[in-house]
Amino acid sequence: MEYTIREVRTEDLAGVTALEAECFPAAEAAEEASLRQRIAAFPGSFFVAEDEDGRIIGMINGAVTDRRTICDEMFEDAGMHREDGAYQSIFGLDVAPDWRRRGVAAALMERMIRGAKEAGRRGLILTCKDRLIPYYEKFGYRNLGVSASVHGGAVWYDMILEFDRTEASGPAANTCGE
């Protein structure tokens, strides 16, 4: 079966909510209200993969920020999105279990990276669990170490992918609320 990647639409809310619940433990999964805010605030940074039947089988999303790392407040406050920010964050990369190991996650990540480059961003940031560090390193992300994030009670690692190291080495906000 084939799939397509496209920008999220308002009518995708039920599908993305169900996928999020399927892919993350309850303490870590974004709730419907949060996903609704994300769709409204940054649809250009929220992509879904759908199969030939229109079922959402994957998604990737995140706000744009000047921060070089993700803070927990960003997950719940879509108002922290800055359309002209330096870094594209990734809050979640979800793929339905029956579609894993078929390249869907990589295609979604590549779509997000391409969009960030086209928008002139300095790079992308995300948090992940230690077992996923090697996966993200394949895309060029660097591990910055244990994150200050305690989202869902898990231990997270900050990862960054910078497009231009000399330009990206300048100051960027590192505290929430700036």
Accessible surface in RSA format (square Angstrom, percent):
REM  Atomic radii and reference values for relative SASA: ProtOr
REM  Chains: A
REM  Algorithm: Lee & Richards
REM  Probe-radius: 1.40
REM  Slices: 20
REM RES _ NUM      All-atoms   Total-Side   Main-Chain    Non-polar    All polar
REM                ABS   REL    ABS   REL    ABS   REL    ABS   REL    ABS   REL
RES MET A   1   131.46  68.1  67.31  44.5  64.15 152.7  41.33  35.1  90.13 119.4
RES GLU A   2   124.70  71.6 123.63  93.5   1.06   2.5  44.97  87.0  79.73  65.1
RES TYR A   3    59.84  27.9  41.24  23.5  18.61  48.4  29.43  22.1  30.41  37.5
RES THR A   4    83.62  59.5  78.71  79.8   4.91  11.7  76.14 102.3   7.47  11.3
RES ILE A   5    52.87  30.1  22.36  16.7  30.51  73.5  22.36  16.1  30.51  82.8
RES ARG A   6    44.12  18.5  36.36  18.5   7.75  18.5  41.03  56.1   3.09   1.9
RES GLU A   7    84.08  48.3  75.77  57.3   8.31  19.8  20.93  40.5  63.15  51.6
RES VAL A   8     6.14   4.0   0.00   0.0   6.14  14.8   0.00   0.0   6.14  16.6
RES ARG A   9   112.55  47.3 107.30  54.7   5.26  12.5  48.28  66.0  64.27  39.0
RES THR A  10   107.31  76.3 101.19 102.6   6.12  14.6  70.02  94.0  37.29  56.4
RES GLU A  11   129.83  74.5  94.94  71.8  34.89  83.1  64.75 125.2  65.08  53.1
RES ASP A  12    10.49   7.3   8.14   8.1   2.35   5.6   2.35   5.5   8.14   8.1
RES LEU A  13    27.44  15.3  27.44  19.6   0.00   0.0  27.44  19.3   0.00   0.0
RES ALA A  14    77.23  71.0  66.51 102.6  10.73  24.4  70.99 100.0   6.25  16.6
RES GLY A  15    29.74  36.7   0.00   N/A  29.74  36.7  23.56  64.7   6.17  13.8
RES VAL A  16     0.00   0.0   0.00   0.0   0.00   0.0   0.00   0.0   0.00   0.0
RES THR A  17    28.87  20.5  28.27  28.7   0.60   1.4  28.27  38.0   0.60   0.9
RES ALA A  18    63.77  58.6  51.86  80.0  11.91  27.1  59.39  83.6   4.38  11.6
RES LEU A  19     5.37   3.0   3.14   2.2   2.23   5.6   4.87   3.4   0.50   1.3
RES GLU A  20     8.29   4.8   8.29   6.3   0.00   0.0   0.00   0.0   8.29   6.8
RES ALA A  21    68.43  62.9  49.16  75.9  19.27  43.8  49.88  70.2  18.55  49.1
RES GLU A  22    97.46  56.0  64.99  49.2  32.47  77.3  34.30  66.3  63.16  51.6
RES CYS A  23    29.67  22.4   3.88   4.3  25.79  60.6   5.79  14.7  23.89  25.8
RES PHE A  24    49.10  24.6  40.98  25.4   8.12  21.1  43.58  26.4   5.51  15.8
RES PRO A  25    74.55  54.3  60.96  55.6  13.58  49.4  73.76  60.9   0.79   4.9
RES ALA A  26   100.73  92.6  69.34 107.0  31.39  71.4  76.19 107.3  24.54  65.0
RES ALA A  27    72.07  66.3  42.60  65.7  29.47  67.0  54.89  77.3  17.18  45.5
RES GLU A  28    15.54   8.9   9.58   7.2   5.96  14.2   0.82   1.6  14.72  12.0
RES ALA A  29    18.44  17.0   8.66  13.4   9.78  22.2   8.66  12.2   9.78  25.9
RES ALA A  30     9.38   8.6   1.81   2.8   7.56  17.2   4.58   6.5   4.80  12.7
RES GLU A  31   132.71  76.2 126.65  95.8   6.06  14.4  46.93  90.8  85.78  70.0
RES GLU A  32    78.27  44.9  74.51  56.4   3.76   9.0  19.89  38.5  58.38  47.7
RES ALA A  33    56.55  52.0  53.06  81.9   3.49   7.9  53.27  75.0   3.28   8.7
RES SER A  34     5.98   5.0   2.87   3.8   3.11   7.2   3.82   8.1   2.16   3.0
RES LEU A  35     0.02   0.0   0.02   0.0   0.00   0.0   0.02   0.0   0.00   0.0
RES ARG A  36   118.89  49.9 117.86  60.1   1.03   2.5  57.26  78.3  61.63  37.4
RES GLN A  37    87.00  48.7  81.75  59.7   5.25  12.5  30.69  65.3  56.31  42.7
RES ARG A  38     9.74   4.1   9.74   5.0   0.00   0.0   2.85   3.9   6.90   4.2
RES ILE A  39    12.03   6.8   9.98   7.4   2.04   4.9   9.98   7.2   2.04   5.5
RES ALA A  40    85.07  78.2  50.74  78.3  34.33  78.1  61.13  86.1  23.95  63.4
RES ALA A  41    41.29  38.0  16.09  24.8  25.20  57.3  26.17  36.9  15.12  40.1
RES PHE A  42     3.11   1.6   0.99   0.6   2.13   5.5   3.11   1.9   0.00   0.0
RES PRO A  43    48.18  35.1  48.18  43.9   0.00   0.0  48.18  39.8   0.00   0.0
RES GLY A  44    48.27  59.5   0.00   N/A  48.27  59.5  27.97  76.7  20.30  45.5
RES SER A  45     8.59   7.3   8.12  10.8   0.47   1.1   0.34   0.7   8.25  11.6
RES PHE A  46     0.00   0.0   0.00   0.0   0.00   0.0   0.00   0.0   0.00   0.0
RES PHE A  47     8.50   4.3   8.50   5.3   0.00   0.0   8.50   5.2   0.00   0.0
RES VAL A  48     0.00   0.0   0.00   0.0   0.00   0.0   0.00   0.0   0.00   0.0
RES ALA A  49     0.00   0.0   0.00   0.0   0.00   0.0   0.00   0.0   0.00   0.0
RES GLU A  50    30.89  17.7  30.14  22.8   0.76   1.8   1.21   2.3  29.68  24.2
RES ASP A  51    11.91   8.3   6.56   6.5   5.35  12.6   0.26   0.6  11.64  11.6
RES GLU A  52   114.64  65.8  74.98  56.7  39.66  94.4  40.20  77.8  74.44  60.8
RES ASP A  53   122.82  86.0  85.69  85.3  37.13  87.8  31.54  74.2  91.28  91.0
RES GLY A  54    44.32  54.7   0.00   N/A  44.32  54.7  23.30  63.9  21.02  47.1
RES ARG A  55   100.01  42.0  90.81  46.3   9.20  21.9  60.39  82.5  39.62  24.0
RES ILE A  56    19.02  10.8   8.23   6.1  10.79  26.0   8.23   5.9  10.79  29.3
RES ILE A  57     0.00   0.0   0.00   0.0   0.00   0.0   0.00   0.0   0.00   0.0
RES GLY A  58     0.00   0.0   0.00   N/A   0.00   0.0   0.00   0.0   0.00   0.0
RES MET A  59     0.00   0.0   0.00   0.0   0.00   0.0   0.00   0.0   0.00   0.0
RES ILE A  60     0.00   0.0   0.00   0.0   0.00   0.0   0.00   0.0   0.00   0.0
RES ASN A  61     0.66   0.5   0.66   0.6   0.00   0.0   0.00   0.0   0.66   0.6
RES GLY A  62     0.00   0.0   0.00   N/A   0.00   0.0   0.00   0.0   0.00   0.0
RES ALA A  63     1.92   1.8   1.92   3.0   0.00   0.0   1.92   2.7   0.00   0.0
RES VAL A  64     0.07   0.0   0.07   0.1   0.00   0.0   0.07   0.1   0.00   0.0
RES THR A  65     8.42   6.0   8.42   8.5   0.00   0.0   0.27   0.4   8.14  12.3
RES ASP A  66    67.20  47.1  65.41  65.1   1.79   4.2  17.92  42.2  49.28  49.1
RES ARG A  67    15.91   6.7  15.91   8.1   0.00   0.0   7.95  10.9   7.96   4.8
RES ARG A  68    56.40  23.7  55.86  28.5   0.54   1.3   6.64   9.1  49.76  30.2
RES THR A  69    29.99  21.3  28.55  28.9   1.43   3.4  20.25  27.2   9.74  14.7
RES ILE A  70     4.17   2.4   0.08   0.1   4.10   9.9   0.08   0.1   4.10  11.1
RES CYS A  71    16.88  12.8  13.52  15.1   3.36   7.9  16.88  42.8   0.00   0.0
RES ASP A  72    40.43  28.3  34.28  34.1   6.15  14.5  25.18  59.3  15.24  15.2
RES GLU A  73   100.17  57.5  92.93  70.3   7.24  17.2  49.96  96.6  50.21  41.0
RES MET A  74     2.99   1.5   1.17   0.8   1.82   4.3   1.32   1.1   1.67   2.2
RES PHE A  75    13.18   6.6  11.12   6.9   2.06   5.4  11.12   6.7   2.06   5.9
RES GLU A  76   107.26  61.6  95.13  72.0  12.13  28.9  56.54 109.4  50.71  41.4
RES ASP A  77    71.43  50.0  67.43  67.1   4.00   9.4  20.87  49.1  50.56  50.4
RES ALA A  78    11.85  10.9   6.59  10.2   5.25  11.9   8.70  12.2   3.15   8.3
RES GLY A  79    53.59  66.1   0.00   N/A  53.59  66.1  38.25 105.0  15.34  34.3
RES MET A  80    32.20  16.7  26.42  17.5   5.78  13.8  24.73  21.0   7.47   9.9
RES HIS A  81    23.47  12.8  12.87   8.9  10.60  27.1  12.87  13.3  10.60  12.3
RES ARG A  82   115.11  48.3 112.55  57.4   2.56   6.1  40.37  55.2  74.74  45.3
RES GLU A  83   119.69  68.7 110.68  83.7   9.01  21.5  64.24 124.2  55.45  45.3
RES ASP A  84   131.05  91.8 101.70 101.2  29.35  69.4  46.11 108.5  84.94  84.7
RES GLY A  85     3.21   4.0   0.00   N/A   3.21   4.0   0.29   0.8   2.92   6.5
RES ALA A  86    17.94  16.5  11.15  17.2   6.79  15.4  17.59  24.8   0.35   0.9
RES TYR A  87     0.00   0.0   0.00   0.0   0.00   0.0   0.00   0.0   0.00   0.0
RES GLN A  88     6.75   3.8   6.75   4.9   0.00   0.0   0.23   0.5   6.52   4.9
RES SER A  89     0.00   0.0   0.00   0.0   0.00   0.0   0.00   0.0   0.00   0.0
RES ILE A  90     7.33   4.2   3.84   2.9   3.49   8.4   3.84   2.8   3.49   9.5
RES PHE A  91    24.25  12.1   1.25   0.8  23.00  59.9   1.96   1.2  22.29  63.8
RES GLY A  92     6.07   7.5   0.00   N/A   6.07   7.5   6.07  16.7   0.00   0.0
RES LEU A  93    29.19  16.3   5.83   4.2  23.36  58.7   5.83   4.1  23.36  62.9
RES ASP A  94     1.25   0.9   0.01   0.0   1.25   2.9   1.25   2.9   0.01   0.0
RES VAL A  95    11.36   7.5   7.93   7.2   3.43   8.3   7.93   6.9   3.43   9.3
RES ALA A  96     0.22   0.2   0.22   0.3   0.00   0.0   0.22   0.3   0.00   0.0
RES PRO A  97    64.24  46.8  48.25  44.0  15.99  58.1  48.91  40.4  15.32  95.2
RES ASP A  98    83.66  58.6  64.78  64.5  18.87  44.6  50.60 119.1  33.05  33.0
RES TRP A  99     9.70   3.9   9.49   4.6   0.21   0.5   3.28   1.8   6.42  10.4
RES ARG A 100   113.04  47.5  98.16  50.0  14.88  35.4  45.01  61.5  68.03  41.2
RES ARG A 101   243.15 102.1 191.97  97.9  51.18 121.9  80.47 110.0 162.68  98.6
RES ARG A 102   132.55  55.7 101.51  51.7  31.04  73.9  43.89  60.0  88.66  53.7
RES GLY A 103    40.58  50.0   0.00   N/A  40.58  50.0  29.63  81.3  10.95  24.5
RES VAL A 104     1.36   0.9   0.19   0.2   1.17   2.8   0.19   0.2   1.17   3.2
RES ALA A 105    25.20  23.2  23.24  35.9   1.97   4.5  23.24  32.7   1.97   5.2
RES ALA A 106    29.17  26.8  28.59  44.1   0.58   1.3  28.59  40.3   0.58   1.5
RES ALA A 107    25.73  23.7  20.79  32.1   4.94  11.2  22.70  32.0   3.02   8.0
RES LEU A 108     0.00   0.0   0.00   0.0   0.00   0.0   0.00   0.0   0.00   0.0
RES MET A 109     0.00   0.0   0.00   0.0   0.00   0.0   0.00   0.0   0.00   0.0
RES GLU A 110    95.93  55.1  92.36  69.9   3.57   8.5  30.44  58.9  65.49  53.5
RES ARG A 111    60.42  25.4  59.99  30.6   0.43   1.0   7.56  10.3  52.86  32.0
RES MET A 112     3.58   1.9   3.25   2.1   0.34   0.8   0.05   0.0   3.53   4.7
RES ILE A 113    20.22  11.5  20.22  15.1   0.00   0.0  20.22  14.6   0.00   0.0
RES ARG A 114   118.44  49.7 116.28  59.3   2.16   5.1  51.74  70.7  66.70  40.4
RES GLY A 115    19.74  24.3   0.00   N/A  19.74  24.3  14.84  40.7   4.90  11.0
RES ALA A 116     3.67   3.4   0.00   0.0   3.67   8.3   1.85   2.6   1.82   4.8
RES LYS A 117   121.72  59.4 103.70  63.6  18.03  42.9  52.28  47.1  69.44  74.0
RES GLU A 118   128.15  73.6  88.26  66.8  39.89  95.0  51.58  99.8  76.57  62.5
RES ALA A 119    57.92  53.3  22.09  34.1  35.83  81.5  35.20  49.6  22.72  60.2
RES GLY A 120    61.50  75.8   0.00   N/A  61.50  75.8  34.05  93.4  27.45  61.5
RES ARG A 121    27.90  11.7  18.48   9.4   9.42  22.4   1.16   1.6  26.75  16.2
RES ARG A 122    59.67  25.1  54.35  27.7   5.32  12.7   9.74  13.3  49.93  30.3
RES GLY A 123     0.00   0.0   0.00   N/A   0.00   0.0   0.00   0.0   0.00   0.0
RES LEU A 124     0.00   0.0   0.00   0.0   0.00   0.0   0.00   0.0   0.00   0.0
RES ILE A 125     0.54   0.3   0.54   0.4   0.00   0.0   0.54   0.4   0.00   0.0
RES LEU A 126     4.04   2.2   2.62   1.9   1.42   3.6   2.62   1.8   1.42   3.8
RES THR A 127    21.15  15.0   6.30   6.4  14.86  35.4   0.00   0.0  21.15  32.0
RES CYS A 128     3.40   2.6   1.62   1.8   1.78   4.2   3.40   8.6   0.00   0.0
RES LYS A 129    50.41  24.6  50.19  30.8   0.22   0.5  28.47  25.6  21.94  23.4
RES ASP A 130    89.73  62.9  81.55  81.2   8.17  19.3  17.18  40.4  72.54  72.3
RES ARG A 131   171.52  72.0 141.71  72.2  29.81  71.0  73.82 100.9  97.70  59.2
RES LEU A 132    57.86  32.2  57.86  41.4   0.00   0.0  57.86  40.6   0.00   0.0
RES ILE A 133    20.66  11.8  20.66  15.4   0.00   0.0  20.66  14.9   0.00   0.0
RES PRO A 134    77.00  56.1  74.04  67.5   2.96  10.8  74.81  61.8   2.19  13.6
RES TYR A 135    63.24  29.5  60.58  34.5   2.67   6.9  59.58  44.8   3.67   4.5
RES TYR A 136    18.62   8.7  18.62  10.6   0.00   0.0   0.22   0.2  18.40  22.7
RES GLU A 137    83.68  48.0  69.46  52.5  14.23  33.9  21.82  42.2  61.86  50.5
RES LYS A 138   167.82  81.9 126.45  77.6  41.37  98.5  85.92  77.3  81.90  87.2
RES PHE A 139    39.50  19.8  18.60  11.5  20.90  54.4  25.04  15.2  14.46  41.4
RES GLY A 140    36.95  45.6   0.00   N/A  36.95  45.6  28.58  78.4   8.37  18.7
RES TYR A 141     5.58   2.6   0.00   0.0   5.58  14.5   0.00   0.0   5.58   6.9
RES ARG A 142    82.48  34.6  79.33  40.4   3.15   7.5  41.18  56.3  41.30  25.0
RES ASN A 143    62.04  42.8  35.17  34.0  26.87  64.7   9.54  23.0  52.50  50.7
RES LEU A 144    69.79  38.9  33.41  23.9  36.38  91.5  39.54  27.8  30.25  81.4
RES GLY A 145    26.19  32.3   0.00   N/A  26.19  32.3  25.25  69.3   0.94   2.1
RES VAL A 146   101.31  66.7  72.74  65.9  28.58  68.9  72.74  63.2  28.58  77.5
RES SER A 147     9.82   8.3   0.50   0.7   9.32  21.5   0.38   0.8   9.44  13.2
RES ALA A 148   100.94  92.8  69.25 106.9  31.69  72.1  80.98 114.0  19.97  52.9
RES SER A 149     5.20   4.4   0.26   0.3   4.95  11.4   1.80   3.8   3.40   4.8
RES VAL A 150   105.86  69.7 100.80  91.3   5.06  12.2 100.80  87.6   5.06  13.7
RES HIS A 151    37.25  20.4  31.62  22.0   5.63  14.4  23.53  24.3  13.72  16.0
RES GLY A 152    30.97  38.2   0.00   N/A  30.97  38.2   8.54  23.4  22.43  50.2
RES GLY A 153    73.82  91.0   0.00   N/A  73.82  91.0  35.28  96.8  38.54  86.3
RES ALA A 154    21.36  19.6   8.21  12.7  13.15  29.9  16.44  23.2   4.91  13.0
RES VAL A 155    97.50  64.2  85.99  77.8  11.51  27.7  89.22  77.5   8.29  22.5
RES TRP A 156    19.16   7.7  18.90   9.1   0.26   0.6  18.90  10.1   0.26   0.4
RES TYR A 157    45.14  21.1  45.14  25.7   0.00   0.0  15.50  11.6  29.64  36.5
RES ASP A 158    13.35   9.4  13.35  13.3   0.00   0.0   0.93   2.2  12.42  12.4
RES MET A 159     0.80   0.4   0.00   0.0   0.80   1.9   0.00   0.0   0.80   1.1
RES ILE A 160     0.24   0.1   0.00   0.0   0.24   0.6   0.00   0.0   0.24   0.7
RES LEU A 161    18.78  10.5  18.62  13.3   0.17   0.4  18.78  13.2   0.00   0.0
RES GLU A 162    18.76  10.8   4.37   3.3  14.38  34.2   0.01   0.0  18.75  15.3
RES PHE A 163    61.57  30.8  25.19  15.6  36.39  94.7  29.37  17.8  32.20  92.2
RES ASP A 164    65.95  46.2  61.32  61.0   4.63  10.9  25.45  59.9  40.50  40.4
RES ARG A 165   132.02  55.4 124.59  63.5   7.43  17.7  60.36  82.5  71.66  43.4
RES THR A 166   117.01  83.2  99.38 100.8  17.63  42.0  87.23 117.2  29.79  45.0
RES GLU A 167   102.81  59.0  87.75  66.4  15.05  35.8  39.52  76.4  63.29  51.7
RES ALA A 168     0.09   0.1   0.05   0.1   0.04   0.1   0.05   0.1   0.04   0.1
RES SER A 169    89.04  75.2  54.71  73.0  34.33  79.1  43.28  92.2  45.76  64.1
RES GLY A 170    25.21  31.1   0.00   N/A  25.21  31.1  21.47  58.9   3.74   8.4
RES PRO A 171   136.24  99.3 111.96 102.1  24.28  88.3 124.02 102.4  12.22  76.0
RES ALA A 172    23.66  21.8   1.35   2.1  22.31  50.7  10.42  14.7  13.24  35.1
RES ALA A 173    27.08  24.9  14.31  22.1  12.78  29.1  21.90  30.8   5.19  13.7
RES ASN A 174    85.64  59.1  67.22  65.0  18.42  44.3  26.37  63.5  59.27  57.3
RES THR A 175    76.17  54.2  72.24  73.2   3.93   9.4  72.49  97.4   3.68   5.6
RES CYS A 176    41.89  31.7  17.29  19.3  24.60  57.8  16.12  40.8  25.77  27.8
RES GLY A 177    72.50  89.4   0.00   N/A  72.50  89.4  37.90 104.0  34.60  77.5
RES GLU A 178   137.50  78.9  77.17  58.4  60.33 143.6  65.68 127.0  71.83  58.6
END  Absolute sums over single chains surface
CHAIN  1 A     8636.6       6429.1       2207.5       4580.0       4056.6
END  Absolute sums over all chains
TOTAL          8636.6       6429.1       2207.5       4580.0       4056.6
